[in-house]
Amino acid sequence: MAADGYRWIPDQHGAWAMLAVPFLAGTFLAPHPGPEHVLLLAAWLLGYAAVFHAQQWLRLRARGLRSAARHGRPAVVLGAAAATAGLPLVLLNPWLLIAGAAAAPFVAVNTRYAVRGRERALVNGLVAVVPACGMLLVAARLGGADPAATWRPALACLLYFAGTVPYVKTMIRERRSPAHRCGSVAHHAVALAVASALSPCLAPLFTICLVRAAALPGRGLRPPVVGAVELALSAALLTTLLLTLKASCRRC
């Protein structure tokens, strides 16, 4: 039973920080975080898990593999649970339907890549980052924040998590690719410039990100170490956003 329960949890370990950090930043940057955010978090995580299993079911079924069946039940049960958590929120906040509709094209692109067995593609990873970081705007709006005041932390999250996609590839699957390494370093250099313009307080963190993108590939670090570094940087991003941008995100 424990093993079966574990299989219900998506094994995309790198996705969890991307799901959590923008949500938490939006929640605690808002002037009035509250119980609705608990329901939103439940719907968000359950919905992610349901979509993951649905995509895997489609991918395996397209290849005629019987192993697709093991993803059917989790997709249905988790999807129903996500809907149960989300329905009260939508009834109280109909604008959430617009947020969902805005995320739908990105989910559709990710689903297409999954069906084709190309979940690891660079573009697919970058596409997935957009709705995840958009959750910051949703959580902040639910807590009463002015949408015009939350674009800076959302963009900071987008810059950081978009950078993790090519960087992680240079550390694992594309560790021998000079093109991927150059692309990763170029992204981080641009991200540093943009983040510094958003807030000088973001510059130290994005400088560290640039240094690690330039210096760590080729060092032979094991995946758990790579993951630990990214987890620490994700926590540093959340802390920086909450400490430096909170005042600007409060409604006047």
WOVEN-V595297 format. One record per residue. BURIAL is # if it has 16 or more other C-alpha atoms within 10 Angstrom, else .. Layout:
burial->BURIAL
burial->BURIAL
This chain:
burial->.
burial->.
burial->.
burial->.
burial->.
burial->.
burial->.
burial->#
burial->.
burial->.
burial->.
burial->.
burial->.
burial->.
burial->#
burial->.
burial->#
burial->#
burial->#
burial->#
burial->#
burial->#
burial->#
burial->#
burial->#
burial->#
burial->#
burial->#
burial->#
burial->#
burial->#
burial->#
burial->#
burial->.
burial->.
burial->#
burial->#
burial->.
burial->#
burial->#
burial->#
burial->#
burial->#
burial->#
burial->#
burial->#
burial->#
burial->#
burial->#
burial->#
burial->#
burial->#
burial->#
burial->#
burial->#
burial->#
burial->#
burial->#
burial->#
burial->#
burial->.
burial->.
burial->.
burial->.
burial->.
burial->.
burial->.
burial->#
burial->.
burial->.
burial->#
burial->#
burial->.
burial->#
burial->#
burial->.
burial->.
burial->#
burial->#
burial->#
burial->#
burial->#
burial->#
burial->.
burial->#
burial->#
burial->.
burial->.
burial->#
burial->.
burial->.
burial->.
burial->.
burial->.
burial->.
burial->#
burial->.
burial->.
burial->.
burial->.
burial->.
burial->.
burial->#
burial->.
burial->.
burial->#
burial->#
burial->.
burial->.
burial->#
burial->#
burial->#
burial->#
burial->#
burial->#
burial->.
burial->#
burial->.
burial->#
burial->.
burial->.
burial->.
burial->.
burial->#
burial->#
burial->#
burial->#
burial->#
burial->#
burial->#
burial->#
burial->#
burial->#
burial->#
burial->#
burial->#
burial->#
burial->#
burial->#
burial->#
burial->#
burial->#
burial->#
burial->#
burial->#
burial->#
burial->.
burial->.
burial->#
burial->#
burial->#
burial->#
burial->#
burial->#
burial->#
burial->#
burial->#
burial->#
burial->#
burial->#
burial->#
burial->#
burial->#
burial->#
burial->#
burial->#
burial->#
burial->#
burial->#
burial->#
burial->#
burial->#
burial->.
burial->#
burial->#
burial->.
burial->.
burial->.
burial->.
burial->#
burial->#
burial->#
burial->#
burial->#
burial->#
burial->#
burial->#
burial->#
burial->#
burial->.
burial->#
burial->#
burial->.
burial->#
burial->#
burial->#
burial->.
burial->#
burial->.
burial->.
burial->#
burial->#
burial->#
burial->.
burial->#
burial->#
burial->#
burial->.
burial->#
burial->#
burial->.
burial->.
burial->#
burial->#
burial->.
burial->.
burial->#
burial->.
burial->.
burial->.
burial->.
burial->.
burial->.
burial->.
burial->.
burial->#
burial->.
burial->.
burial->.
burial->#
burial->#
burial->.
burial->#
burial->#
burial->.
burial->.
burial->#
burial->#
burial->.
burial->#
burial->#
burial->#
burial->.
burial->.
burial->#
burial->#
burial->.
burial->#
burial->#
burial->#
burial->.
burial->.
